[in-house]
Amino acid sequence: MKTIAALQAVVTAASLDLEPSAAELDAIEQEMPLIRAEVELLDAQIITLDRPAAELDERRVRRARNRVLAARRDLANRASGEVA
């Protein structure tokens, strides 16, 4: 029977670098408009959970969805522009 203890040291030794790399931070920065739009959509949806949705709430959710779609479109266009 093989012991796992010897393998465990190898696994944990490789994962000591817990900080994100510069490339990962740049990727997060590129996606930040989408992340913010998704958070706004989530906030708008949470507001409607505890009460019936009024017309203003429906508009808020619809606008937030549109912002998410626009942010996704912009991110996809930026990504396709870098490849070309």
C-alpha positions as CSV (number, residue, x, y, z in Angstrom):
1,M,0.0,0.0,0.0
2,K,1.4,3.4,-1.0
3,T,1.2,6.3,1.4
4,I,-0.2,9.6,0.3
5,A,2.0,11.7,2.7
6,A,4.9,11.8,0.2
7,L,2.7,13.0,-2.6
8,Q,1.0,15.6,-0.4
9,A,4.2,17.5,0.2
10,V,4.6,17.9,-3.6
11,V,1.1,19.1,-4.0
12,T,1.2,21.7,-1.3
13,A,4.7,22.9,-2.2
14,A,3.6,23.9,-5.7
15,S,0.6,25.8,-4.4
16,L,2.5,28.2,-2.1
17,D,2.3,31.1,-4.6
18,L,-1.2,32.3,-3.8
19,E,-0.9,35.8,-5.4
20,P,-2.4,36.3,-8.8
21,S,0.0,37.0,-11.6
22,A,0.1,40.2,-13.5
23,A,-1.6,38.5,-16.5
24,E,-4.4,37.3,-14.2
25,L,-4.8,40.8,-12.8
26,D,-5.0,42.2,-16.3
27,A,-7.6,39.7,-17.3
28,I,-9.7,40.7,-14.2
29,E,-9.3,44.3,-15.1
30,Q,-10.5,43.6,-18.7
31,E,-13.6,41.9,-17.3
32,M,-14.4,44.4,-14.6
33,P,-17.2,46.2,-16.6
34,L,-18.9,42.9,-17.0
35,I,-18.4,42.0,-13.4
36,R,-19.9,45.3,-12.2
37,A,-22.9,44.9,-14.6
38,E,-23.6,41.4,-13.3
39,V,-23.4,42.7,-9.7
40,E,-25.9,45.5,-10.6
41,L,-28.2,42.9,-12.1
42,L,-28.0,40.7,-9.1
43,D,-28.8,43.6,-6.8
44,A,-31.8,44.5,-8.9
45,Q,-33.0,40.9,-8.8
46,I,-32.5,40.7,-5.0
47,I,-34.6,43.8,-4.5
48,T,-37.5,42.1,-6.1
49,L,-37.3,38.9,-4.0
50,D,-39.1,40.2,-0.9
51,R,-42.0,42.0,-2.6
52,P,-44.0,41.9,-5.8
53,A,-42.2,43.5,-8.6
54,A,-43.4,47.0,-9.4
55,E,-43.0,48.7,-12.8
56,L,-39.9,50.5,-11.5
57,D,-38.4,47.2,-10.4
58,E,-39.1,45.6,-13.7
59,R,-37.4,48.5,-15.5
60,R,-34.4,48.3,-13.1
61,V,-33.9,44.6,-13.9
62,R,-34.4,45.1,-17.6
63,R,-31.8,47.9,-17.7
64,A,-29.4,45.9,-15.7
65,R,-29.8,42.9,-18.1
66,N,-29.2,45.2,-21.0
67,R,-26.0,46.5,-19.3
68,V,-24.8,42.9,-18.8
69,L,-25.5,42.1,-22.5
70,A,-23.7,45.3,-23.6
71,A,-20.7,44.5,-21.4
72,R,-20.5,40.9,-22.7
73,R,-20.7,42.2,-26.3
74,D,-17.9,44.7,-25.6
75,L,-15.8,42.1,-24.0
76,A,-16.3,39.7,-26.8
77,N,-15.5,42.3,-29.4
78,R,-12.4,43.3,-27.5
79,A,-11.3,39.6,-27.3
80,S,-11.9,39.0,-31.0
81,G,-10.1,42.2,-31.9
82,E,-7.0,41.0,-30.1
83,V,-7.0,37.7,-31.9
84,A,-7.1,39.2,-35.4
